[in-house]
Amino acid sequence: MGLLLKSGLLFRMPAFKRHLDAVAFFGADPDELRAALRRGNGVVPSPDDVLRRLGEELGFLADIVDEPQNQDLARDLHFRAGLYYLLADWFTRDHRLSVKHYLAAMPHFGKYRTLCSPRIEKVLFSHSVGTLTAHLRIPRHLGPCPAVVIVQGTNTVKEFMHAFEDLALNRGIATLTVDQPGWGESGLTGNRLRSSRDLGEFTSTVVGFLEEQPEIRADAIGVFGVDFGGLLASLSVGLEPRFTAVASLGAPYHCKQIWRGLPAVQRRMTLRHSGVDSVEELDNWFDGLAINETLARVHCPALIVQGNKDDLVDVENAFALAAVMRGQADIKIVDDGRHMCTHVLFAWLADYIFDWFSERLSCQPLRVSTRARPAAGGLESVFRERSPAALAAIE
């Protein structure tokens, strides 16, 4: 990887360009990242060293300016410092170093949470192994409001999701952004997403928590995920009928086939999150998620968003997901959309997704986005019952 960076080839790789677009949505500064990576730190620079050093530099600046009159600047610097530590994790194979990255990032995210408005409340849940960690954000709202649970994709953690949270808050929707078992802070406590039982325990815990909050409407709880988190969000609804809406972006269905074509960093992350030791065991792990059987229990409204040029998760996956679900599934195909449709995610697509949630969760009043929203790709609704034979044919 260092040689790719030194030669400049890293910046031309489609996967790296896609990552840059995604992390810009998550709050990174692309120009700051490019400058740091081009500057390097030696004859053959290591990307994780460069990103870790950038995190240290911004963290130092954040501590210097962290005064009441500079709260906005300090908040942004703390956030980017923590983010770059976690981005360094994408380029390391050493799990011990990954733990160090997370521990270095946490103080900066802690400062960031206190400087946000509304403040981000950190919530811990007991789990059969270790604990689960989440961020709760509740809008300034009169009376109980809907909520959306946000779960993570293969190489994201809850700290990356603030842009989605802001879109929900603007519509009067609370968010609970969770590191599911095996991810982020939750994974640091020793748990892993080993089976559908772990996923079921997780979903029951978070929905039960939200139902107990006086600010939350128990009859209006949705769930959203990107990438593999989109599949986990959909499976969560099959395991937990108290969810009333689900949306996914770039979610896979043919997981075994897709996994073999993923970039190395995402394959490593999948092994880490699952606790599986080998590629051979991973096939059994996918089987253990009982994807078909669980999706067949999804009866609530679903939105499935997919790019028509996704080179990681083929567009056919969206139709396969919808075909198994038993409720109404709205399929949004985005023209020229590659994985996660990062080229339009900030411009209009993320707004589109949370407008959909706003309508399905009956938010009052409905906030209508002021951003231009092209009619690219159109919307298809799938609403049909599938026989067991038809479900088996899809697999």
C-alpha beads as a LAMMPS data file, in Angstrom:
LAMMPS data file: protein, C-alpha beads

395 atoms
394 bonds

1 atom types
1 bond types

-500.0 500.0 xlo xhi
-500.0 500.0 ylo yhi
-500.0 500.0 zlo zhi

Masses

1 110.0

Atoms # bond

1 1 1 0.000 0.000 0.000
2 1 1 2.875 2.347 0.768
3 1 1 4.310 1.833 -2.710
4 1 1 0.930 2.633 -4.262
5 1 1 0.827 5.840 -2.240
6 1 1 4.380 6.845 -3.127
7 1 1 3.791 6.248 -6.844
8 1 1 0.486 8.149 -6.845
9 1 1 -1.435 5.098 -8.108
10 1 1 -3.498 4.955 -4.929
11 1 1 -5.341 8.127 -5.938
12 1 1 -6.343 6.567 -9.270
13 1 1 -7.811 3.369 -7.836
14 1 1 -11.651 3.293 -8.106
15 1 1 -12.030 1.768 -4.632
16 1 1 -9.921 4.532 -3.081
17 1 1 -11.816 7.263 -4.930
18 1 1 -15.067 5.746 -3.704
19 1 1 -13.759 5.764 -0.135
20 1 1 -12.753 9.424 -0.446
21 1 1 -16.258 10.357 -1.591
22 1 1 -17.804 8.392 1.264
23 1 1 -15.597 9.829 4.004
24 1 1 -16.271 13.338 2.701
25 1 1 -19.962 12.698 3.406
26 1 1 -19.016 11.350 6.830
27 1 1 -17.182 14.590 7.649
28 1 1 -13.602 14.283 6.398
29 1 1 -11.947 17.054 4.399
30 1 1 -10.877 15.438 1.082
31 1 1 -8.286 18.127 0.320
32 1 1 -6.817 17.755 3.813
33 1 1 -6.635 13.988 3.321
34 1 1 -5.045 14.190 -0.123
35 1 1 -2.441 16.697 1.060
36 1 1 -1.498 14.555 4.063
37 1 1 -1.275 11.361 2.025
38 1 1 0.826 13.013 -0.685
39 1 1 3.114 14.494 1.942
40 1 1 3.772 11.019 3.360
41 1 1 6.265 10.301 6.095
42 1 1 9.289 8.634 4.572
43 1 1 10.673 6.977 1.507
44 1 1 7.740 4.533 1.348
45 1 1 4.922 6.158 3.355
46 1 1 2.402 4.016 5.188
47 1 1 -1.210 5.287 4.846
48 1 1 -2.094 4.292 8.408
49 1 1 0.932 6.193 9.748
50 1 1 -0.014 9.257 7.691
51 1 1 -3.625 9.230 8.899
52 1 1 -2.605 8.628 12.503
53 1 1 -0.213 11.584 12.317
54 1 1 -2.958 13.750 10.810
55 1 1 -5.230 12.772 13.701
56 1 1 -2.511 13.767 16.168
57 1 1 -1.978 17.144 14.469
58 1 1 -5.669 18.049 14.401
59 1 1 -6.163 16.798 17.942
60 1 1 -3.351 19.060 19.128
61 1 1 -4.958 22.047 17.373
62 1 1 -8.375 21.164 18.782
63 1 1 -7.039 21.181 22.336
64 1 1 -5.408 24.580 21.761
65 1 1 -8.551 26.299 20.430
66 1 1 -11.000 24.533 22.784
67 1 1 -12.362 27.700 24.383
68 1 1 -16.001 28.905 24.670
69 1 1 -15.525 31.476 21.900
70 1 1 -14.184 28.829 19.491
71 1 1 -16.651 26.006 20.095
72 1 1 -17.589 25.456 16.448
73 1 1 -13.952 25.257 15.339
74 1 1 -12.995 23.033 18.270
75 1 1 -15.946 20.720 17.587
76 1 1 -14.973 20.255 13.931
77 1 1 -11.276 19.715 14.710
78 1 1 -12.041 17.153 17.423
79 1 1 -14.354 15.305 15.065
80 1 1 -11.884 15.133 12.180
81 1 1 -9.035 14.140 14.516
82 1 1 -11.072 11.177 15.767
83 1 1 -12.247 10.321 12.259
84 1 1 -8.712 10.140 10.852
85 1 1 -7.612 7.789 13.633
86 1 1 -10.437 5.464 12.630
87 1 1 -9.684 5.814 8.910
88 1 1 -6.141 4.665 9.679
89 1 1 -7.727 1.408 10.763
90 1 1 -8.699 0.717 7.136
91 1 1 -5.016 0.277 6.264
92 1 1 -3.785 -1.924 9.107
93 1 1 -3.945 -5.682 9.555
94 1 1 -2.817 -5.594 13.202
95 1 1 -5.816 -5.811 15.532
96 1 1 -3.757 -4.452 18.441
97 1 1 -3.040 -1.332 16.410
98 1 1 -6.743 -1.053 15.581
99 1 1 -7.516 -0.968 19.299
100 1 1 -4.921 1.788 19.765
101 1 1 -6.521 3.795 16.958
102 1 1 -9.935 3.570 18.600
103 1 1 -8.621 4.455 22.054
104 1 1 -6.819 7.490 20.602
105 1 1 -9.978 8.594 18.801
106 1 1 -12.380 8.289 21.742
107 1 1 -11.320 11.413 23.717
108 1 1 -11.819 13.551 20.616
109 1 1 -15.233 12.070 19.872
110 1 1 -16.080 12.596 23.538
111 1 1 -15.338 16.310 23.201
112 1 1 -17.252 16.407 19.925
113 1 1 -20.367 14.900 21.531
114 1 1 -20.488 17.585 24.206
115 1 1 -20.078 20.398 21.665
116 1 1 -22.885 19.185 19.362
117 1 1 -26.363 20.679 19.482
118 1 1 -28.366 18.784 20.541
119 1 1 -25.712 16.974 22.539
120 1 1 -25.053 13.345 21.706
121 1 1 -25.811 11.027 24.612
122 1 1 -23.664 7.922 24.848
123 1 1 -25.690 4.844 25.847
124 1 1 -24.395 1.443 26.988
125 1 1 -26.455 -1.755 26.780
126 1 1 -25.710 -5.062 28.455
127 1 1 -25.187 -7.962 26.050
128 1 1 -24.579 -11.679 26.459
129 1 1 -20.902 -10.902 25.803
130 1 1 -19.514 -7.475 26.689
131 1 1 -21.621 -4.396 26.069
132 1 1 -23.215 -2.571 23.133
133 1 1 -22.545 1.138 22.651
134 1 1 -24.814 3.665 20.947
135 1 1 -25.303 7.395 20.402
136 1 1 -28.755 8.785 21.164
137 1 1 -29.890 12.100 19.680
138 1 1 -33.339 13.561 20.301
139 1 1 -34.560 16.631 18.394
140 1 1 -35.896 19.698 20.123
141 1 1 -39.474 18.647 19.763
142 1 1 -42.756 19.081 21.598
143 1 1 -44.173 15.684 22.421
144 1 1 -43.015 12.151 21.523
145 1 1 -41.255 11.799 18.160
146 1 1 -40.397 8.915 15.794
147 1 1 -36.948 7.321 15.902
148 1 1 -34.578 5.598 13.471
149 1 1 -31.961 3.074 14.562
150 1 1 -28.793 3.350 12.417
151 1 1 -26.598 0.252 12.040
152 1 1 -23.160 0.012 10.514
153 1 1 -21.722 -1.232 7.236
154 1 1 -18.607 -3.346 6.850
155 1 1 -16.069 -0.571 7.404
156 1 1 -18.046 2.094 9.262
157 1 1 -18.715 2.728 12.934
158 1 1 -21.292 4.855 14.740
159 1 1 -19.009 7.901 14.854
160 1 1 -19.224 8.182 11.049
161 1 1 -23.002 8.595 10.976
162 1 1 -23.534 12.172 12.161
163 1 1 -24.583 13.418 8.703
164 1 1 -27.438 10.900 8.604
165 1 1 -28.331 11.831 12.180
166 1 1 -28.550 15.515 11.282
167 1 1 -30.914 14.749 8.399
168 1 1 -33.184 12.820 10.753
169 1 1 -33.096 15.512 13.451
170 1 1 -34.056 18.162 10.875
171 1 1 -37.235 16.167 10.254
172 1 1 -38.125 15.736 13.914
173 1 1 -36.798 12.151 14.061
174 1 1 -34.631 10.912 16.927
175 1 1 -31.686 8.624 16.144
176 1 1 -30.030 5.762 17.970
177 1 1 -26.781 4.998 16.137
178 1 1 -25.405 1.680 17.332
179 1 1 -22.196 -0.292 17.030
180 1 1 -23.813 -3.719 16.670
181 1 1 -21.995 -6.780 18.128
182 1 1 -18.461 -6.957 16.732
183 1 1 -18.344 -3.348 15.487
184 1 1 -16.511 -0.337 16.919
185 1 1 -16.680 0.149 20.676
186 1 1 -19.061 -2.777 21.063
187 1 1 -16.521 -5.113 19.466
188 1 1 -13.775 -3.850 21.764
189 1 1 -15.685 -5.401 24.701
190 1 1 -15.328 -8.873 23.171
191 1 1 -18.647 -9.510 21.439
192 1 1 -19.018 -10.619 17.829
193 1 1 -21.942 -11.020 15.449
194 1 1 -21.640 -14.807 15.361
195 1 1 -25.203 -15.708 14.410
196 1 1 -28.762 -14.483 13.964
197 1 1 -29.180 -15.024 17.708
198 1 1 -26.687 -12.188 18.389
199 1 1 -28.520 -9.988 15.888
200 1 1 -31.874 -10.824 17.485
201 1 1 -30.583 -9.996 20.970
202 1 1 -29.212 -6.700 19.668
203 1 1 -32.466 -5.666 17.956
204 1 1 -34.621 -6.604 20.930
205 1 1 -32.360 -4.574 23.237
206 1 1 -32.369 -1.365 21.201
207 1 1 -36.099 -1.390 20.412
208 1 1 -36.910 -2.114 24.051
209 1 1 -34.737 0.824 25.094
210 1 1 -36.418 3.224 22.672
211 1 1 -39.892 2.109 23.763
212 1 1 -39.017 3.091 27.313
213 1 1 -38.017 6.650 26.380
214 1 1 -40.852 9.143 26.996
215 1 1 -39.608 11.306 24.087
216 1 1 -39.996 8.434 21.570
217 1 1 -43.146 7.158 19.877
218 1 1 -43.122 3.400 20.365
219 1 1 -45.295 2.917 17.263
220 1 1 -42.867 4.743 14.932
221 1 1 -39.404 3.157 15.115
222 1 1 -37.487 2.561 11.887
223 1 1 -34.054 1.162 11.097
224 1 1 -31.507 2.185 8.454
225 1 1 -28.202 0.758 7.273
226 1 1 -25.665 1.202 4.501
227 1 1 -23.701 -1.522 2.720
228 1 1 -23.780 -4.732 4.806
229 1 1 -25.533 -2.700 7.487
230 1 1 -28.410 -2.373 5.023
231 1 1 -28.821 -6.150 5.027
232 1 1 -28.505 -6.249 8.826
233 1 1 -31.166 -3.539 9.104
234 1 1 -33.519 -5.611 6.942
235 1 1 -32.783 -8.786 8.906
236 1 1 -33.391 -6.862 12.136
237 1 1 -36.952 -6.135 11.029
238 1 1 -37.527 -9.813 10.346
239 1 1 -36.317 -10.600 13.858
240 1 1 -38.089 -7.713 15.604
241 1 1 -41.686 -6.959 14.501
242 1 1 -41.824 -3.766 16.566
243 1 1 -39.881 -1.974 13.804
244 1 1 -42.306 -0.115 11.529
245 1 1 -40.067 0.849 8.556
246 1 1 -36.666 -0.097 7.129
247 1 1 -34.383 1.519 4.548
248 1 1 -31.110 0.290 3.080
249 1 1 -28.449 1.736 0.786
250 1 1 -26.219 -0.595 -1.241
251 1 1 -27.335 -3.671 0.712
252 1 1 -26.138 -7.112 -0.471
253 1 1 -28.270 -10.219 -0.855
254 1 1 -25.916 -12.703 -2.574
255 1 1 -23.401 -12.341 0.253
256 1 1 -21.087 -15.282 -0.392
257 1 1 -20.557 -14.284 -4.008
258 1 1 -20.130 -10.585 -3.202
259 1 1 -17.691 -11.135 -0.337
260 1 1 -15.133 -12.784 -2.589
261 1 1 -15.022 -9.684 -4.789
262 1 1 -14.651 -7.150 -1.990
263 1 1 -11.486 -5.084 -1.441
264 1 1 -9.114 -6.694 1.066
265 1 1 -9.901 -4.186 3.816
266 1 1 -13.613 -5.049 3.764
267 1 1 -12.904 -8.780 3.755
268 1 1 -10.695 -8.349 6.826
269 1 1 -13.388 -6.306 8.563
270 1 1 -16.015 -8.989 7.920
271 1 1 -13.793 -11.635 9.493
272 1 1 -13.173 -9.368 12.479
273 1 1 -16.843 -8.512 13.068
274 1 1 -18.004 -12.113 12.766
275 1 1 -15.263 -13.666 14.860
276 1 1 -14.710 -16.218 12.097
277 1 1 -11.132 -17.393 11.598
278 1 1 -11.162 -18.492 7.967
279 1 1 -12.856 -17.939 4.630
280 1 1 -14.225 -21.489 4.757
281 1 1 -16.003 -20.779 8.046
282 1 1 -17.454 -17.581 6.617
283 1 1 -19.755 -19.507 4.258
284 1 1 -21.276 -21.230 7.284
285 1 1 -21.556 -17.846 9.009
286 1 1 -23.616 -16.425 6.144
287 1 1 -25.820 -19.526 6.299
288 1 1 -26.236 -18.949 10.035
289 1 1 -27.757 -15.526 9.402
290 1 1 -30.752 -17.337 7.829
291 1 1 -31.147 -14.539 5.282
292 1 1 -34.081 -15.930 3.277
293 1 1 -36.116 -17.109 6.218
294 1 1 -35.608 -13.873 8.142
295 1 1 -36.317 -11.511 5.247
296 1 1 -39.531 -13.433 4.560
297 1 1 -40.779 -12.166 7.936
298 1 1 -40.419 -8.491 6.907
299 1 1 -43.946 -7.087 6.596
300 1 1 -43.370 -3.366 7.211
301 1 1 -42.647 -0.789 4.445
302 1 1 -39.102 -1.030 3.058
303 1 1 -36.985 1.269 0.900
304 1 1 -34.140 -0.380 -1.034
305 1 1 -31.717 2.068 -2.698
306 1 1 -29.139 0.804 -5.150
307 1 1 -26.881 2.269 -7.825
308 1 1 -27.172 0.827 -11.318
309 1 1 -23.361 0.789 -11.733
310 1 1 -22.436 -0.626 -8.333
311 1 1 -19.300 -2.721 -8.906
312 1 1 -19.457 -4.338 -5.435
313 1 1 -23.162 -5.072 -4.979
314 1 1 -24.849 -5.656 -8.322
315 1 1 -28.186 -3.933 -8.844
316 1 1 -29.920 -7.331 -9.058
317 1 1 -29.413 -7.642 -5.308
318 1 1 -32.009 -4.914 -4.724
319 1 1 -34.682 -6.831 -6.616
320 1 1 -33.724 -10.093 -4.875
321 1 1 -34.112 -8.429 -1.458
322 1 1 -37.500 -7.006 -2.371
323 1 1 -38.718 -10.293 -3.795
324 1 1 -38.204 -12.117 -0.499
325 1 1 -39.814 -9.460 1.709
326 1 1 -43.556 -9.841 2.287
327 1 1 -44.531 -6.187 2.651
328 1 1 -44.337 -3.244 0.266
329 1 1 -40.778 -2.667 -0.883
330 1 1 -39.953 0.570 -2.721
331 1 1 -36.895 0.147 -4.948
332 1 1 -34.942 3.273 -5.886
333 1 1 -32.381 2.716 -8.651
334 1 1 -29.920 5.615 -8.971
335 1 1 -28.511 6.370 -12.425
336 1 1 -24.697 6.223 -12.647
337 1 1 -24.658 5.125 -9.014
338 1 1 -21.666 3.158 -7.836
339 1 1 -21.426 1.646 -4.371
340 1 1 -23.398 3.742 -1.856
341 1 1 -24.069 6.246 -4.668
342 1 1 -21.527 8.616 -3.168
343 1 1 -21.688 10.928 -6.219
344 1 1 -25.201 12.082 -5.199
345 1 1 -25.373 11.018 -1.538
346 1 1 -24.758 14.521 -0.201
347 1 1 -26.513 16.350 -3.042
348 1 1 -29.952 14.737 -2.695
349 1 1 -30.026 10.992 -2.021
350 1 1 -29.600 11.063 1.766
351 1 1 -32.379 13.683 1.891
352 1 1 -34.532 11.377 -0.227
353 1 1 -34.059 8.485 2.194
354 1 1 -34.988 10.496 5.279
355 1 1 -37.925 12.134 3.529
356 1 1 -39.130 8.571 2.964
357 1 1 -38.712 7.806 6.672
358 1 1 -40.494 11.025 7.525
359 1 1 -43.523 9.962 5.498
360 1 1 -43.583 6.329 6.662
361 1 1 -43.139 7.221 10.337
362 1 1 -45.816 9.941 10.104
363 1 1 -43.694 12.840 11.259
364 1 1 -45.544 16.096 11.911
365 1 1 -44.864 18.453 10.337
366 1 1 -43.159 16.845 7.333
367 1 1 -40.056 18.792 6.387
368 1 1 -39.825 19.075 2.618
369 1 1 -36.248 19.145 1.383
370 1 1 -35.201 22.310 -0.426
371 1 1 -32.495 20.533 -2.407
372 1 1 -33.062 19.663 -6.039
373 1 1 -34.007 16.025 -6.363
374 1 1 -33.637 14.582 -9.863
375 1 1 -36.037 11.876 -10.933
376 1 1 -33.057 9.666 -11.789
377 1 1 -33.728 5.979 -11.844
378 1 1 -37.372 6.124 -10.790
379 1 1 -39.073 4.225 -8.016
380 1 1 -40.564 0.768 -8.234
381 1 1 -42.831 -0.797 -5.611
382 1 1 -42.882 -4.533 -5.017
383 1 1 -45.792 -5.928 -2.981
384 1 1 -46.333 -9.644 -3.284
385 1 1 -46.565 -12.861 -1.325
386 1 1 -43.964 -15.506 -2.095
387 1 1 -44.463 -19.237 -1.770
388 1 1 -41.709 -21.378 -0.153
389 1 1 -40.855 -22.726 -3.619
390 1 1 -40.408 -19.201 -4.981
391 1 1 -38.197 -18.261 -2.048
392 1 1 -36.012 -21.307 -2.654
393 1 1 -35.696 -20.397 -6.352
394 1 1 -34.311 -16.959 -5.499
395 1 1 -31.467 -18.512 -3.520

Bonds

1 1 1 2
2 1 2 3
3 1 3 4
4 1 4 5
5 1 5 6
6 1 6 7
7 1 7 8
8 1 8 9
9 1 9 10
10 1 10 11
11 1 11 12
12 1 12 13
13 1 13 14
14 1 14 15
15 1 15 16
16 1 16 17
17 1 17 18
18 1 18 19
19 1 19 20
20 1 20 21
21 1 21 22
22 1 22 23
23 1 23 24
24 1 24 25
25 1 25 26
26 1 26 27
27 1 27 28
28 1 28 29
29 1 29 30
30 1 30 31
31 1 31 32
32 1 32 33
33 1 33 34
34 1 34 35
35 1 35 36
36 1 36 37
37 1 37 38
38 1 38 39
39 1 39 40
40 1 40 41
41 1 41 42
42 1 42 43
43 1 43 44
44 1 44 45
45 1 45 46
46 1 46 47
47 1 47 48
48 1 48 49
49 1 49 50
50 1 50 51
51 1 51 52
52 1 52 53
53 1 53 54
54 1 54 55
55 1 55 56
56 1 56 57
57 1 57 58
58 1 58 59
59 1 59 60
60 1 60 61
61 1 61 62
62 1 62 63
63 1 63 64
64 1 64 65
65 1 65 66
66 1 66 67
67 1 67 68
68 1 68 69
69 1 69 70
70 1 70 71
71 1 71 72
72 1 72 73
73 1 73 74
74 1 74 75
75 1 75 76
76 1 76 77
77 1 77 78
78 1 78 79
79 1 79 80
80 1 80 81
81 1 81 82
82 1 82 83
83 1 83 84
84 1 84 85
85 1 85 86
86 1 86 87
87 1 87 88
88 1 88 89
89 1 89 90
90 1 90 91
91 1 91 92
92 1 92 93
93 1 93 94
94 1 94 95
95 1 95 96
96 1 96 97
97 1 97 98
98 1 98 99
99 1 99 100
100 1 100 101
101 1 101 102
102 1 102 103
103 1 103 104
104 1 104 105
105 1 105 106
106 1 106 107
107 1 107 108
108 1 108 109
109 1 109 110
110 1 110 111
111 1 111 112
112 1 112 113
113 1 113 114
114 1 114 115
115 1 115 116
116 1 116 117
117 1 117 118
118 1 118 119
119 1 119 120
120 1 120 121
121 1 121 122
122 1 122 123
123 1 123 124
124 1 124 125
125 1 125 126
126 1 126 127
127 1 127 128
128 1 128 129
129 1 129 130
130 1 130 131
131 1 131 132
132 1 132 133
133 1 133 134
134 1 134 135
135 1 135 136
136 1 136 137
137 1 137 138
138 1 138 139
139 1 139 140
140 1 140 141
141 1 141 142
142 1 142 143
143 1 143 144
144 1 144 145
145 1 145 146
146 1 146 147
147 1 147 148
148 1 148 149
149 1 149 150
150 1 150 151
151 1 151 152
152 1 152 153
153 1 153 154
154 1 154 155
155 1 155 156
156 1 156 157
157 1 157 158
158 1 158 159
159 1 159 160
160 1 160 161
161 1 161 162
162 1 162 163
163 1 163 164
164 1 164 165
165 1 165 166
166 1 166 167
167 1 167 168
168 1 168 169
169 1 169 170
170 1 170 171
171 1 171 172
172 1 172 173
173 1 173 174
174 1 174 175
175 1 175 176
176 1 176 177
177 1 177 178
178 1 178 179
179 1 179 180
180 1 180 181
181 1 181 182
182 1 182 183
183 1 183 184
184 1 184 185
185 1 185 186
186 1 186 187
187 1 187 188
188 1 188 189
189 1 189 190
190 1 190 191
191 1 191 192
192 1 192 193
193 1 193 194
194 1 194 195
195 1 195 196
196 1 196 197
197 1 197 198
198 1 198 199
199 1 199 200
200 1 200 201
201 1 201 202
202 1 202 203
203 1 203 204
204 1 204 205
205 1 205 206
206 1 206 207
207 1 207 208
208 1 208 209
209 1 209 210
210 1 210 211
211 1 211 212
212 1 212 213
213 1 213 214
214 1 214 215
215 1 215 216
216 1 216 217
217 1 217 218
218 1 218 219
219 1 219 220
220 1 220 221
221 1 221 222
222 1 222 223
223 1 223 224
224 1 224 225
225 1 225 226
226 1 226 227
227 1 227 228
228 1 228 229
229 1 229 230
230 1 230 231
231 1 231 232
232 1 232 233
233 1 233 234
234 1 234 235
235 1 235 236
236 1 236 237
237 1 237 238
238 1 238 239
239 1 239 240
240 1 240 241
241 1 241 242
242 1 242 243
243 1 243 244
244 1 244 245
245 1 245 246
246 1 246 247
247 1 247 248
248 1 248 249
249 1 249 250
250 1 250 251
251 1 251 252
252 1 252 253
253 1 253 254
254 1 254 255
255 1 255 256
256 1 256 257
257 1 257 258
258 1 258 259
259 1 259 260
260 1 260 261
261 1 261 262
262 1 262 263
263 1 263 264
264 1 264 265
265 1 265 266
266 1 266 267
267 1 267 268
268 1 268 269
269 1 269 270
270 1 270 271
271 1 271 272
272 1 272 273
273 1 273 274
274 1 274 275
275 1 275 276
276 1 276 277
277 1 277 278
278 1 278 279
279 1 279 280
280 1 280 281
281 1 281 282
282 1 282 283
283 1 283 284
284 1 284 285
285 1 285 286
286 1 286 287
287 1 287 288
288 1 288 289
289 1 289 290
290 1 290 291
291 1 291 292
292 1 292 293
293 1 293 294
294 1 294 295
295 1 295 296
296 1 296 297
297 1 297 298
298 1 298 299
299 1 299 300
300 1 300 301
301 1 301 302
302 1 302 303
303 1 303 304
304 1 304 305
305 1 305 306
306 1 306 307
307 1 307 308
308 1 308 309
309 1 309 310
310 1 310 311
311 1 311 312
312 1 312 313
313 1 313 314
314 1 314 315
315 1 315 316
316 1 316 317
317 1 317 318
318 1 318 319
319 1 319 320
320 1 320 321
321 1 321 322
322 1 322 323
323 1 323 324
324 1 324 325
325 1 325 326
326 1 326 327
327 1 327 328
328 1 328 329
329 1 329 330
330 1 330 331
331 1 331 332
332 1 332 333
333 1 333 334
334 1 334 335
335 1 335 336
336 1 336 337
337 1 337 338
338 1 338 339
339 1 339 340
340 1 340 341
341 1 341 342
342 1 342 343
343 1 343 344
344 1 344 345
345 1 345 346
346 1 346 347
347 1 347 348
348 1 348 349
349 1 349 350
350 1 350 351
351 1 351 352
352 1 352 353
353 1 353 354
354 1 354 355
355 1 355 356
356 1 356 357
357 1 357 358
358 1 358 359
359 1 359 360
360 1 360 361
361 1 361 362
362 1 362 363
363 1 363 364
364 1 364 365
365 1 365 366
366 1 366 367
367 1 367 368
368 1 368 369
369 1 369 370
370 1 370 371
371 1 371 372
372 1 372 373
373 1 373 374
374 1 374 375
375 1 375 376
376 1 376 377
377 1 377 378
378 1 378 379
379 1 379 380
380 1 380 381
381 1 381 382
382 1 382 383
383 1 383 384
384 1 384 385
385 1 385 386
386 1 386 387
387 1 387 388
388 1 388 389
389 1 389 390
390 1 390 391
391 1 391 392
392 1 392 393
393 1 393 394
394 1 394 395
